[in-house]
Amino acid sequence: MNIDIYNKSRIHWACRRGMRELDIAIIPFFEHDFDFLSDKDKQRFVRLLECDDFDLFNWLMNNGQSADCDLQQIILIIQMRHKARGPLAM
């Protein structure tokens, strides 16, 4: 998929996963937090969006961890921000 970290419309489109649990975690993170990430974390986020929905679900719901340390770092950031916003925030 190779999306440029500055092409926000393509990144936003890639955030839409079709699985409610993923949409609740990923879309608000993109809308509220993406602009404040370092370029390196933006690259990690875009790489994360290239992953399979099943893996994303497991990683974001604490049912496992990515073997990729870079991806695991952005997963932890997403989880932390999601927890701070609350489960129903969108």
CNS distance restraints for C-alpha pairs under 8 A (distance, minus, plus):
assign (resid   1 and name CA) (resid  50 and name CA) 6.52 0.50 0.50
assign (resid   3 and name CA) (resid   7 and name CA) 7.04 0.50 0.50
assign (resid   3 and name CA) (resid  10 and name CA) 6.99 0.50 0.50
assign (resid   3 and name CA) (resid  11 and name CA) 6.94 0.50 0.50
assign (resid   3 and name CA) (resid  46 and name CA) 6.82 0.50 0.50
assign (resid   5 and name CA) (resid  11 and name CA) 7.52 0.50 0.50
assign (resid   5 and name CA) (resid  39 and name CA) 7.58 0.50 0.50
assign (resid   5 and name CA) (resid  42 and name CA) 6.13 0.50 0.50
assign (resid   5 and name CA) (resid  43 and name CA) 6.22 0.50 0.50
assign (resid   5 and name CA) (resid  46 and name CA) 6.94 0.50 0.50
assign (resid   7 and name CA) (resid  11 and name CA) 6.43 0.50 0.50
assign (resid   8 and name CA) (resid  12 and name CA) 5.93 0.50 0.50
assign (resid   9 and name CA) (resid  13 and name CA) 6.20 0.50 0.50
assign (resid  10 and name CA) (resid  14 and name CA) 6.20 0.50 0.50
assign (resid  11 and name CA) (resid  15 and name CA) 6.30 0.50 0.50
assign (resid  11 and name CA) (resid  46 and name CA) 7.00 0.50 0.50
assign (resid  12 and name CA) (resid  16 and name CA) 7.08 0.50 0.50
assign (resid  12 and name CA) (resid  27 and name CA) 7.41 0.50 0.50
assign (resid  12 and name CA) (resid  30 and name CA) 7.11 0.50 0.50
assign (resid  14 and name CA) (resid  49 and name CA) 6.44 0.50 0.50
assign (resid  15 and name CA) (resid  23 and name CA) 7.07 0.50 0.50
assign (resid  15 and name CA) (resid  26 and name CA) 6.11 0.50 0.50
assign (resid  15 and name CA) (resid  27 and name CA) 5.78 0.50 0.50
assign (resid  15 and name CA) (resid  30 and name CA) 7.65 0.50 0.50
assign (resid  15 and name CA) (resid  49 and name CA) 6.66 0.50 0.50
assign (resid  16 and name CA) (resid  23 and name CA) 6.04 0.50 0.50
assign (resid  16 and name CA) (resid  26 and name CA) 7.99 0.50 0.50
assign (resid  16 and name CA) (resid  27 and name CA) 7.01 0.50 0.50
assign (resid  17 and name CA) (resid  22 and name CA) 6.45 0.50 0.50
assign (resid  17 and name CA) (resid  23 and name CA) 6.06 0.50 0.50
assign (resid  17 and name CA) (resid  53 and name CA) 7.12 0.50 0.50
assign (resid  18 and name CA) (resid  22 and name CA) 7.73 0.50 0.50
assign (resid  18 and name CA) (resid  23 and name CA) 6.98 0.50 0.50
assign (resid  19 and name CA) (resid  23 and name CA) 6.17 0.50 0.50
assign (resid  19 and name CA) (resid  53 and name CA) 7.98 0.50 0.50
assign (resid  20 and name CA) (resid  24 and name CA) 6.06 0.50 0.50
assign (resid  21 and name CA) (resid  25 and name CA) 6.47 0.50 0.50
assign (resid  21 and name CA) (resid  57 and name CA) 7.46 0.50 0.50
assign (resid  22 and name CA) (resid  26 and name CA) 5.84 0.50 0.50
assign (resid  22 and name CA) (resid  53 and name CA) 7.91 0.50 0.50
assign (resid  22 and name CA) (resid  56 and name CA) 7.46 0.50 0.50
assign (resid  22 and name CA) (resid  57 and name CA) 6.27 0.50 0.50
assign (resid  22 and name CA) (resid  60 and name CA) 7.88 0.50 0.50
assign (resid  23 and name CA) (resid  27 and name CA) 5.42 0.50 0.50
assign (resid  23 and name CA) (resid  28 and name CA) 7.92 0.50 0.50
assign (resid  24 and name CA) (resid  28 and name CA) 6.64 0.50 0.50
assign (resid  24 and name CA) (resid  88 and name CA) 7.98 0.50 0.50
assign (resid  24 and name CA) (resid  89 and name CA) 7.92 0.50 0.50
assign (resid  24 and name CA) (resid  90 and name CA) 6.61 0.50 0.50
assign (resid  25 and name CA) (resid  29 and name CA) 6.55 0.50 0.50
assign (resid  25 and name CA) (resid  60 and name CA) 7.71 0.50 0.50
assign (resid  25 and name CA) (resid  78 and name CA) 7.26 0.50 0.50
assign (resid  25 and name CA) (resid  79 and name CA) 7.68 0.50 0.50
assign (resid  25 and name CA) (resid  82 and name CA) 6.23 0.50 0.50
assign (resid  26 and name CA) (resid  30 and name CA) 6.23 0.50 0.50
assign (resid  26 and name CA) (resid  78 and name CA) 7.43 0.50 0.50
assign (resid  27 and name CA) (resid  31 and name CA) 6.14 0.50 0.50
assign (resid  27 and name CA) (resid  90 and name CA) 7.75 0.50 0.50
assign (resid  28 and name CA) (resid  32 and name CA) 5.85 0.50 0.50
assign (resid  28 and name CA) (resid  33 and name CA) 7.81 0.50 0.50
assign (resid  28 and name CA) (resid  82 and name CA) 7.95 0.50 0.50
assign (resid  28 and name CA) (resid  89 and name CA) 7.68 0.50 0.50
assign (resid  28 and name CA) (resid  90 and name CA) 5.38 0.50 0.50
assign (resid  29 and name CA) (resid  33 and name CA) 5.22 0.50 0.50
assign (resid  29 and name CA) (resid  34 and name CA) 6.53 0.50 0.50
assign (resid  29 and name CA) (resid  78 and name CA) 6.41 0.50 0.50
assign (resid  29 and name CA) (resid  81 and name CA) 7.04 0.50 0.50
assign (resid  29 and name CA) (resid  82 and name CA) 7.07 0.50 0.50
assign (resid  30 and name CA) (resid  34 and name CA) 4.77 0.50 0.50
assign (resid  30 and name CA) (resid  35 and name CA) 7.86 0.50 0.50
assign (resid  33 and name CA) (resid  37 and name CA) 6.78 0.50 0.50
assign (resid  34 and name CA) (resid  42 and name CA) 6.82 0.50 0.50
assign (resid  37 and name CA) (resid  41 and name CA) 5.69 0.50 0.50
assign (resid  37 and name CA) (resid  42 and name CA) 5.95 0.50 0.50
assign (resid  38 and name CA) (resid  42 and name CA) 6.19 0.50 0.50
assign (resid  39 and name CA) (resid  43 and name CA) 6.18 0.50 0.50
assign (resid  40 and name CA) (resid  44 and name CA) 6.31 0.50 0.50
assign (resid  41 and name CA) (resid  45 and name CA) 6.10 0.50 0.50
assign (resid  41 and name CA) (resid  74 and name CA) 6.55 0.50 0.50
assign (resid  42 and name CA) (resid  46 and name CA) 6.25 0.50 0.50
assign (resid  43 and name CA) (resid  47 and name CA) 6.16 0.50 0.50
assign (resid  44 and name CA) (resid  48 and name CA) 6.09 0.50 0.50
assign (resid  44 and name CA) (resid  70 and name CA) 6.31 0.50 0.50
assign (resid  44 and name CA) (resid  71 and name CA) 5.92 0.50 0.50
assign (resid  44 and name CA) (resid  74 and name CA) 6.22 0.50 0.50
assign (resid  45 and name CA) (resid  49 and name CA) 6.40 0.50 0.50
assign (resid  45 and name CA) (resid  71 and name CA) 7.52 0.50 0.50
assign (resid  45 and name CA) (resid  74 and name CA) 6.22 0.50 0.50
assign (resid  46 and name CA) (resid  50 and name CA) 6.81 0.50 0.50
assign (resid  47 and name CA) (resid  51 and name CA) 7.18 0.50 0.50
assign (resid  47 and name CA) (resid  71 and name CA) 7.46 0.50 0.50
assign (resid  48 and name CA) (resid  56 and name CA) 7.77 0.50 0.50
assign (resid  48 and name CA) (resid  71 and name CA) 6.15 0.50 0.50
assign (resid  48 and name CA) (resid  74 and name CA) 7.93 0.50 0.50
assign (resid  51 and name CA) (resid  55 and name CA) 6.81 0.50 0.50
assign (resid  51 and name CA) (resid  56 and name CA) 6.61 0.50 0.50
assign (resid  52 and name CA) (resid  56 and name CA) 6.26 0.50 0.50
assign (resid  53 and name CA) (resid  57 and name CA) 5.97 0.50 0.50
assign (resid  54 and name CA) (resid  58 and name CA) 6.30 0.50 0.50
assign (resid  55 and name CA) (resid  59 and name CA) 6.07 0.50 0.50
assign (resid  56 and name CA) (resid  60 and name CA) 5.90 0.50 0.50
assign (resid  57 and name CA) (resid  61 and name CA) 5.89 0.50 0.50
assign (resid  58 and name CA) (resid  62 and name CA) 6.09 0.50 0.50
assign (resid  58 and name CA) (resid  63 and name CA) 4.58 0.50 0.50
assign (resid  58 and name CA) (resid  64 and name CA) 5.78 0.50 0.50
assign (resid  58 and name CA) (resid  65 and name CA) 7.69 0.50 0.50
assign (resid  59 and name CA) (resid  63 and name CA) 5.78 0.50 0.50
assign (resid  59 and name CA) (resid  64 and name CA) 5.25 0.50 0.50
assign (resid  59 and name CA) (resid  65 and name CA) 5.24 0.50 0.50
assign (resid  59 and name CA) (resid  66 and name CA) 6.60 0.50 0.50
assign (resid  59 and name CA) (resid  75 and name CA) 7.11 0.50 0.50
assign (resid  60 and name CA) (resid  75 and name CA) 6.36 0.50 0.50
assign (resid  60 and name CA) (resid  78 and name CA) 7.83 0.50 0.50
assign (resid  60 and name CA) (resid  79 and name CA) 6.53 0.50 0.50
assign (resid  65 and name CA) (resid  72 and name CA) 6.59 0.50 0.50
assign (resid  66 and name CA) (resid  71 and name CA) 6.47 0.50 0.50
assign (resid  66 and name CA) (resid  72 and name CA) 5.46 0.50 0.50
assign (resid  67 and name CA) (resid  72 and name CA) 7.41 0.50 0.50
assign (resid  68 and name CA) (resid  72 and name CA) 6.19 0.50 0.50
assign (resid  69 and name CA) (resid  73 and name CA) 6.16 0.50 0.50
assign (resid  70 and name CA) (resid  74 and name CA) 6.73 0.50 0.50
assign (resid  71 and name CA) (resid  75 and name CA) 6.17 0.50 0.50
assign (resid  72 and name CA) (resid  76 and name CA) 6.21 0.50 0.50
assign (resid  73 and name CA) (resid  77 and name CA) 6.47 0.50 0.50
assign (resid  74 and name CA) (resid  78 and name CA) 6.18 0.50 0.50
assign (resid  75 and name CA) (resid  79 and name CA) 6.14 0.50 0.50
assign (resid  76 and name CA) (resid  80 and name CA) 6.04 0.50 0.50
assign (resid  77 and name CA) (resid  81 and name CA) 6.20 0.50 0.50
assign (resid  78 and name CA) (resid  82 and name CA) 5.97 0.50 0.50
assign (resid  79 and name CA) (resid  83 and name CA) 6.05 0.50 0.50
assign (resid  80 and name CA) (resid  84 and name CA) 6.24 0.50 0.50
assign (resid  81 and name CA) (resid  85 and name CA) 6.24 0.50 0.50
assign (resid  82 and name CA) (resid  86 and name CA) 6.19 0.50 0.50
assign (resid  82 and name CA) (resid  87 and name CA) 6.99 0.50 0.50
assign (resid  83 and name CA) (resid  87 and name CA) 6.72 0.50 0.50
assign (resid  85 and name CA) (resid  89 and name CA) 5.79 0.50 0.50
